[in-house]
Amino acid sequence: MTPATNRASQLPSSILVASLAWGLFLGTLPWPGSAGAASNRSAGTSATLQTVADDYRQARLQTAATEEALDELVLAPNPDLPQAFEEFHDNFQRMEQIGKELLRHADGMHYRGTYYFVESPKTLESCPFPRSARYADQQSIDLGENFGLVSETGGGVKLAFRAYQFDIEQLDDYFGNHLTPAGLVTMAQILRKARVDGDNLQLMLSLALKALERAKATLPVSPPVSPLGSAPVSPPGG
């Protein structure tokens, strides 16, 4: 049994049900820079596989850092509470920033389909997870049947992030005005829920990364492109 499962089993069922309900409810809201707003963006909105993978990895690290900051806040002696809260607040703000990218990717895949992903043919040959620049030859890539899993896990990341975001926003707002040992006791259930939702977000990010890796592994590799005006490149021994 994983640590996240252990923590989840220790929570009252009402907390777990509330977490799922909020995740589903928040997933329907047109947050700024996502959801309904994304459908109004230009059709040129896109990302490389490497960009999405890097953002998932960064978000996983930042979620762990935010959870650690919350643990330190709970365990801090009274004189150290202000400093511990500042550390959590800084991590909360960084979590908000990387979260915007998670929402952008999920909405891009939802509204643009497989055309959300673009690469340069040259980078497809050279990198396991290509991050192409804005080359003139940059083109959309077709992930085929693998796109469904990539998009599904990306949507799961979005829901998991929103559930976690709801928790840490409440905590940041409350402790910004009631930073006392009694306040920590008052928010004990939200603190436990935040731990479960944070673990779930990290799990969803790991699943989304695996889906990206699988999709990349099945992409066809373009043949070498000869310089303009030169003869085609002959295979060795040809």
N, C-alpha and C positions, 0 to 999 in steps of 0.2 A: 504493500500500500504506500503511495507516495505521500510526502509531507502535506501537499495541498489537499489530498483526500482525507488525511488524518484531521487537518484543521476543519475541513468541511463537516466531518462527522461529529465534531464537538459543538457545532453551532445549533441553536434551536432551529427547527424546520421553518419557523416564521421568517427568520433572517434569510435563509436560503431562497425561500419562495419570493421574498421581497427583492432580493438581488436579481433573480431571473426576471421578475416582472418589470423592474426598473430598466434592465438591459433591453428588454423587448420594447418597452414604451419609448425609451430615449432613442432607440434605433429608428423610430418613425418620425422624429423631429428634424426639420430642416435647419441644422446648426449652421452658423456662419462658415462659409468656406467649404461646405459639404452638402450632401444629400440634395435637397431641392435647388440649392445654390449652384451645385455642380452641373446640373442640367442646363444652366444658362451660360456656362463657360464656352469659350471658343472650342471648335472641333479639334484644334491643334493640341489640346491638353494631352500629354503623354508622359511616359517614364520608361527607362531602361530596366531590365531585370536586375542589374546591379544596384540601381538606385533604390528599388523596392526592397531588395535583400538587405542592403545597408541600413535602411530605415527600420526594418524589422529587428535587426540585431541591436541597433542603438536603443530602440524602444524596450527591448528585453533587458538590456543593461540598466536603463534608466528606471524601469519598474522595480528592479532589484534594489537600486540605490534609494528609491523613494520608500520602499518597505523598510529598509535598514534605518532610514532617518526617522520613520514612525516608531520603530522599536526603541531607538535611542531616546525619543521624546517621552515614551511611556516609562522608561526606566530612569530618566534623569531626576536627580534630587531637585528639590524646590529651587535652590539658588541657580541651578543650571538650566532651568526651563526656558528662559528667554533665548539663550544660545541654541538650545536643541530645537526650539520652534523655528528660529531663523534658518537652520539647516534644512528642516523639513520644508519650509516655505520656498526656499531656493529650488529644492528638488521638485516640488509641486509645479513651479513655474516651468522648469525644464520638461517635465512630463506633459504639460499643456502644449508646449511647442512641438515636441515630437508627435504628440497625438494628432495635431493638425495634418501631418504628413500621412499618418495611418488612415485618417478619414479621406484624405485626397485620393490615396491609392484605391481604397475600397470603392469610392464613388466613381472614380475613373474607369475601373473595371466593370462596374455595374452599368454605367451609361454608354461607354464606348466599346465594351466587349473586348475581344482579343486585340482590336486595333489600338488599345491603350498602350500596348508595348511596342517600342521601336528600338532598332539597333542599326548600326552600320555593318554592312557585310564583312568589312575587315575585322571588326572587333569580334564577330561571331567565330572567326577562325582562330583568334589569338587568346581569348580569355574564357575561363570557365563560367564567369558571370560578367559578361561585357558591360561596361559603362561607356557608351559612345558619346562623343561630343556632337554638336549640332552640325554634322557634316552634310554636304549637299546630297550625299547618297543615302542618308538615313531613311529608313523605311519601316513600315509596320511589319511585325512578325506574327506568324500564325502559330499559336501554341497547340492548335488542334484540339483533340479530346482532353488534353491536360488542362486546358484553360478553365474548364468547369470546376476542377478541384482548386486551382489557384484562386479563382474568383470566390468560391465558397469559403475557403479559409480566410481570404481577405475580408469578407463580410463578417466572419466570426471574430476576427481581430477587432473590427469596428465595434461590434456589440460588446465585446469584453472590455475594450477601452472605455466606452461610455459608462458602463457599470462602475468601473474603477474610478473614472473621472468624477462621477457623482459622489462617491464616497470621500475622496480626498478634497473635493471642493467644500463639502460640508465641514470636514475637519479643519481645513485651513481657515474658513470663515469663523467657525466657533472658537478655535483656539486663538485667533487674532483678537478676540474680545474677552475670552474667559480662560486665560492661561493660568490655571491653578490646579493643584492636585484634585480638588473636588470636580473640576471640569473634566479631567481625564476619566474620572469615575463615571461621570454623566454620559460621556461619549464611548463607553467601553464596548457597547454592541456595534457601533459604527466602526470602531477600530478593528474588531474581530472580522466584521464583514469586509472591510478594506483589505485585510490580509487574504481572505479567501478570493476576493475578486482580483487582487494583484497576482496571486498564484495562477488563477485561471487565465489572466491576460498573458502571462509568460508561457503557459502551455499552448495557447492559441497561436502565439507568435512562432513557437517552435514548429507547430504543425504547418503553418503558412510557409516557413522557410523550407521545410521538406517538400512541400508541393512545388515551390519554385525550382528547387534542385532537380526534382523529377522532370519537370517541364523542360528545363534547360538541357538535360541529358538526352532528350529525344529530339531536339532540334536538329534539322539537317545542316551540315556544314557546307558553306558555299565553296566551290572550287576556286583556286587561285585566279585572280584577275590580272591579265597582262597589262602593261602600260599602254596608254592610248597610242595607236599607230604601230605597235610592235607585233611581232609574230606571237601566236599563242604559246604558252609555256608548255614544253614537252615534258612528259614524265621521265624520271631517271631511267636510263637504258633504252630510251625510245629513239 
